[in-house]
Amino acid sequence: MMALSQRYAAISTAIALSAGFSSVSYADTADAWSFSGKAKAGMEYQSNVNISELEQASGESDTAVVLDAQVDLGWQVSDNFRVDSGYSINDKQYKTASDYDSRLQLAFVDASYAMSSTTVGANIYHAQADLDSSDFLTLNQVSVYTMHTLTDSWFMRPSLMRADKQFTQLAERDADSYTASLDSFWFFNQGQRFLSVGATYEDEDTQSPIFSYSAIGIKARISNQFSLWQVQNKIQFGAKVSQRDYKTQTDGSSRDDVHQQYDAKWEINISQHWAVLTSVEYGDFQSTVDSADYDETRAGLMLQASF
């Protein structure tokens, strides 16, 4: 299944990096519009097909055809005020595990106002997830954040987020969640390299108390862009670890989960508009509940067209 948090994190990081490192002054881009898009197609291998939102794994491996597209629109309203918006869709069809076929659609609007060394912003996200061609999950999310320029290469981004999850056939998992995050970004070599580290605290309150939890987590990512044989490459490594403390279960037992996720990504730009994307991900989800205790490995190969 899809991981909505990863999709949100990727977009949020892209916006943060765009705001954090730019060699163009606001005055030069006032009242300017920008439009971009990407389309991807490829294959993904998954060692343990699962629904991460339900913490359920099949125990079986499979391959899937993945289609992905996104469009982004930006408007520099004035010297200081900017609005970004976007829409993306991800479709995954498994070779044999058709019950896990998924489609994720996500739309967002982000507005930010830049001052001398601080940017203040807010955004709204709406996501619709389908599972096996049926409605599965609706997510509405609102967040506020600030971006602080500490040095020429160091930026800090605290944020607060509220999310509402509605499951079509699993009302006991409907939830309100609140998340506080603090992320730091360091840029090197004129933005060709960056390092980010962050910490989060999340509190999720579900309709059924047994699924309610609080969690603390840390994450890190390093990225490097370089030229090899006159071909532009980008390599990224990421890690995320979180610990969830659940409320007392119906049988009186306690539940504590530890999630560890690691990934490596390599992007090879074979031309101005075409790129080959490869990725390897490993997740280790430890839980005192047997159904939520599993691990998985994913490997992907995609062809991307951008404009």
C-alpha positions as CSV (number, residue, x, y, z in Angstrom):
1,M,0.0,0.0,0.0
2,M,1.0,3.6,-0.2
3,A,2.6,5.7,2.6
4,L,0.8,9.0,2.8
5,S,3.3,10.4,5.3
6,Q,6.2,9.8,2.8
7,R,4.4,11.6,0.0
8,Y,3.7,14.6,2.3
9,A,7.3,14.6,3.5
10,A,8.7,14.6,0.0
11,I,6.6,17.6,-1.1
12,S,7.2,19.5,2.1
13,T,10.9,19.0,1.8
14,A,10.9,20.2,-1.8
15,I,9.1,23.4,-0.8
16,A,11.5,23.9,2.1
17,L,14.6,23.4,-0.1
18,S,13.2,25.8,-2.7
19,A,12.6,28.4,0.0
20,G,15.8,27.7,1.8
21,F,18.3,27.9,-1.1
22,S,17.7,30.4,-4.0
23,S,20.1,32.6,-5.8
24,V,17.3,34.7,-7.3
25,S,16.0,37.7,-5.3
26,Y,12.3,38.1,-4.7
27,A,12.3,41.5,-6.5
28,D,13.5,39.8,-9.7
29,T,10.7,37.2,-9.6
30,A,7.7,39.3,-8.3
31,D,4.5,38.6,-10.1
32,A,6.1,35.6,-11.9
33,W,4.5,32.3,-12.6
34,S,6.2,28.9,-12.7
35,F,4.8,25.6,-13.9
36,S,6.4,22.2,-13.9
37,G,5.4,18.6,-14.2
38,K,6.7,15.0,-14.0
39,A,5.5,11.6,-15.3
40,K,7.0,8.3,-14.2
41,A,6.5,4.7,-15.2
42,G,8.3,1.6,-14.0
43,M,8.4,-1.5,-11.8
44,E,8.6,-2.1,-8.1
45,Y,9.6,-5.2,-6.2
46,Q,8.2,-5.7,-2.7
47,S,9.4,-8.5,-0.5
48,N,6.4,-8.3,1.8
49,V,3.3,-6.7,0.3
50,N,1.4,-4.7,3.0
51,I,-1.0,-2.0,3.9
52,S,1.2,0.4,5.9
53,E,-1.8,2.5,7.1
54,L,-3.3,-0.6,8.7
55,E,0.0,-2.2,9.8
56,Q,-0.9,-5.4,8.0
57,A,1.5,-7.5,5.9
58,S,0.6,-10.4,3.6
59,G,3.9,-12.2,4.1
60,E,4.1,-12.6,0.3
61,S,6.4,-10.9,-2.2
62,D,5.3,-9.5,-5.6
63,T,6.1,-7.0,-8.3
64,A,4.0,-4.1,-9.4
65,V,3.7,-1.7,-12.3
66,V,3.8,1.8,-11.0
67,L,2.6,4.9,-12.8
68,D,3.0,8.4,-11.3
69,A,2.4,11.9,-12.4
70,Q,2.5,15.4,-10.8
71,V,2.0,19.0,-11.8
72,D,3.1,22.0,-9.7
73,L,2.2,25.7,-10.1
74,G,3.9,28.6,-8.4
75,W,3.1,32.3,-8.2
76,Q,5.4,34.9,-6.8
77,V,2.6,37.3,-5.9
78,S,4.8,40.1,-4.7
79,D,8.4,40.6,-3.5
80,N,7.6,38.7,-0.3
81,F,4.4,36.7,-0.8
82,R,4.4,33.3,-2.7
83,V,1.8,30.7,-3.4
84,D,2.5,27.1,-4.5
85,S,0.1,24.4,-5.5
86,G,0.2,20.9,-6.9
87,Y,-1.6,17.7,-7.8
88,S,-0.2,14.2,-8.0
89,I,-1.5,10.7,-8.7
90,N,0.2,7.4,-8.0
91,D,-1.2,4.1,-9.4
92,K,0.2,0.7,-8.4
93,Q,-0.9,-2.6,-9.9
94,Y,0.5,-5.8,-8.5
95,K,1.2,-8.9,-10.7
96,T,-0.7,-11.3,-8.4
97,A,-1.7,-9.5,-5.2
98,S,-4.5,-7.5,-6.8
99,D,-6.2,-7.0,-3.4
100,Y,-3.4,-4.6,-2.7
101,D,-3.7,-2.6,-5.9
102,S,-3.7,1.1,-4.9
103,R,-4.2,4.6,-6.2
104,L,-3.3,7.8,-4.3
105,Q,-4.3,11.3,-5.3
106,L,-3.0,14.3,-3.5
107,A,-3.6,18.0,-3.9
108,F,-2.0,20.9,-1.9
109,V,-1.8,24.6,-1.6
110,D,1.0,26.4,0.2
111,A,1.3,30.1,1.0
112,S,4.4,31.8,2.4
113,Y,5.5,35.3,3.3
114,A,9.3,36.0,3.4
115,M,10.8,38.6,5.7
116,S,14.5,39.5,6.2
117,S,15.6,36.2,7.7
118,T,12.3,34.4,8.4
119,T,9.6,32.9,6.2
120,V,6.1,32.2,7.6
121,G,3.8,29.8,5.8
122,A,0.8,27.6,5.9
123,N,-0.5,24.8,3.7
124,I,-3.5,22.5,3.2
125,Y,-3.3,19.0,1.8
126,H,-6.1,16.7,0.7
127,A,-5.5,13.1,-0.2
128,Q,-7.7,10.3,-1.5
129,A,-6.5,6.7,-1.4
130,D,-8.2,3.8,-3.1
131,L,-7.5,0.1,-2.4
132,D,-8.5,-2.6,-4.9
133,S,-10.5,-0.1,-6.9
134,S,-12.6,0.9,-3.8
135,D,-12.5,4.0,-1.6
136,F,-10.1,3.4,1.3
137,L,-8.9,6.5,3.0
138,T,-9.5,10.3,2.9
139,L,-6.9,12.6,4.5
140,N,-7.3,16.3,5.2
141,Q,-4.2,18.0,6.6
142,V,-3.4,21.6,7.7
143,S,0.0,22.9,8.9
144,V,1.8,26.1,9.7
145,Y,5.5,26.6,9.7
146,T,8.4,29.1,9.8
147,M,11.7,28.9,8.0
148,H,14.6,30.7,9.7
149,T,17.9,31.6,8.0
150,L,20.5,31.1,10.6
151,T,23.6,31.4,8.3
152,D,24.2,31.5,4.6
153,S,24.0,27.7,4.5
154,W,21.9,26.7,7.6
155,F,18.1,26.9,7.8
156,M,15.7,25.7,10.5
157,R,12.0,24.9,10.0
158,P,9.7,24.3,12.9
159,S,6.1,23.3,12.0
160,L,2.8,22.2,13.5
161,M,0.3,20.0,11.7
162,R,-3.2,18.7,12.3
163,A,-4.6,15.8,10.2
164,D,-8.0,14.2,9.9
165,K,-8.2,10.6,8.6
166,Q,-11.4,9.0,7.5
167,F,-11.4,5.3,6.6
168,T,-14.4,4.2,4.4
169,Q,-15.0,0.8,6.0
170,L,-12.9,0.9,9.1
171,A,-14.5,3.6,11.3
172,E,-12.6,2.4,14.4
173,R,-9.4,3.7,12.7
174,D,-10.8,7.2,11.9
175,A,-8.4,9.6,13.6
176,D,-7.3,13.1,14.5
177,S,-3.6,13.6,14.8
178,Y,-1.3,16.4,15.8
179,T,2.3,16.6,14.9
180,A,5.1,19.0,15.9
181,S,8.3,18.9,13.9
182,L,11.7,20.6,13.9
183,D,13.9,20.2,10.8
184,S,17.3,21.7,10.0
185,F,18.9,22.0,6.5
186,W,22.6,22.6,5.7
187,F,23.6,23.4,2.1
188,F,27.1,22.9,0.6
189,N,28.8,23.5,-2.7
190,Q,26.3,26.1,-3.9
191,G,23.3,23.9,-3.1
192,Q,24.6,20.8,-4.9
193,R,24.8,19.0,-1.5
194,F,22.5,19.2,1.5
195,L,22.1,17.5,4.8
196,S,18.8,17.5,6.8
197,V,18.0,16.2,10.2
198,G,14.7,16.4,12.1
199,A,12.7,15.4,15.1
200,T,9.0,14.9,15.5
201,Y,6.3,14.3,18.1
202,E,3.0,12.9,17.0
203,D,-0.2,12.3,19.0
204,E,-3.0,10.3,17.2
205,D,-6.4,9.8,18.7
206,T,-8.5,7.2,17.0
207,Q,-12.2,6.2,17.3
208,S,-11.1,2.9,18.9
209,P,-8.7,3.6,21.8
210,I,-6.6,0.6,21.0
211,F,-5.2,2.3,17.9
212,S,-4.4,5.6,19.6
213,Y,-0.8,6.3,20.2
214,S,1.9,9.0,20.8
215,A,5.2,8.8,19.0
216,I,8.6,10.4,18.9
217,G,10.9,10.2,15.9
218,I,14.1,11.3,14.3
219,K,15.1,11.4,10.7
220,A,18.0,12.3,8.5
221,R,18.8,12.7,4.8
222,I,21.8,13.5,2.8
223,S,21.8,14.4,-0.9
224,N,24.6,15.0,-3.4
225,Q,24.4,16.1,-7.0
226,F,27.4,15.6,-9.3
227,S,28.5,15.1,-12.9
228,L,29.9,11.8,-14.0
229,W,31.0,11.4,-17.7
230,Q,29.1,14.6,-18.5
231,V,25.9,13.1,-17.0
232,Q,24.1,14.7,-14.1
233,N,23.5,12.4,-11.1
234,K,21.8,12.7,-7.8
235,I,22.3,10.3,-4.9
236,Q,20.3,10.4,-1.6
237,F,20.4,8.3,1.6
238,G,17.7,8.6,4.2
239,A,16.9,7.1,7.6
240,K,13.9,7.5,9.9
241,V,13.3,5.9,13.3
242,S,10.2,6.3,15.5
243,Q,8.9,4.8,18.7
244,R,5.1,4.5,19.3
245,D,3.5,4.2,22.7
246,Y,0.0,2.8,22.4
247,K,-2.8,3.0,24.9
248,T,-3.6,-0.1,26.9
249,Q,-5.1,-2.8,24.7
250,T,-8.5,-4.5,25.3
251,D,-6.9,-7.5,27.0
252,G,-5.0,-5.3,29.4
253,S,-1.6,-5.7,27.7
254,S,0.7,-2.9,26.7
255,R,1.8,-2.2,23.1
256,D,5.0,-0.5,22.0
257,D,6.2,-0.3,18.4
258,V,9.6,0.7,16.9
259,H,9.7,1.6,13.2
260,Q,13.0,1.8,11.4
261,Q,13.1,2.9,7.7
262,Y,16.1,3.3,5.4
263,D,16.4,4.2,1.8
264,A,18.9,4.9,-1.0
265,K,17.9,6.7,-4.3
266,W,19.9,7.3,-7.4
267,E,18.7,9.6,-10.2
268,I,20.5,9.7,-13.5
269,N,19.6,12.5,-15.9
270,I,20.1,11.1,-19.3
271,S,18.9,14.4,-20.9
272,Q,17.4,17.7,-20.0
273,H,13.9,16.1,-19.7
274,W,14.5,12.4,-19.1
275,A,15.9,10.6,-16.1
276,V,16.3,7.0,-14.8
277,L,15.3,6.6,-11.1
278,T,16.4,3.7,-9.0
279,S,15.6,3.1,-5.3
280,V,16.1,0.6,-2.5
281,E,14.1,0.8,0.8
282,Y,14.1,-1.3,3.9
283,G,11.6,-1.1,6.7
284,D,11.7,-2.9,10.0
285,F,8.5,-2.6,12.0
286,Q,8.8,-4.1,15.4
287,S,5.6,-4.6,17.5
288,T,4.3,-6.5,20.5
289,V,1.3,-7.2,18.3
290,D,2.1,-10.1,15.9
291,S,0.1,-8.7,12.9
292,A,2.1,-5.4,13.1
293,D,5.5,-7.0,13.5
294,Y,7.2,-7.5,10.1
295,D,9.9,-6.2,7.8
296,E,10.0,-5.4,4.1
297,T,12.4,-4.6,1.3
298,R,11.5,-2.6,-1.8
299,A,13.4,-2.0,-5.0
300,G,12.2,0.3,-7.8
301,L,13.2,1.2,-11.4
302,M,11.5,4.1,-13.0
303,L,11.8,6.2,-16.2
304,Q,10.9,9.9,-15.6
305,A,9.9,12.6,-18.0
306,S,9.9,16.2,-16.7
307,F,9.0,19.6,-18.1
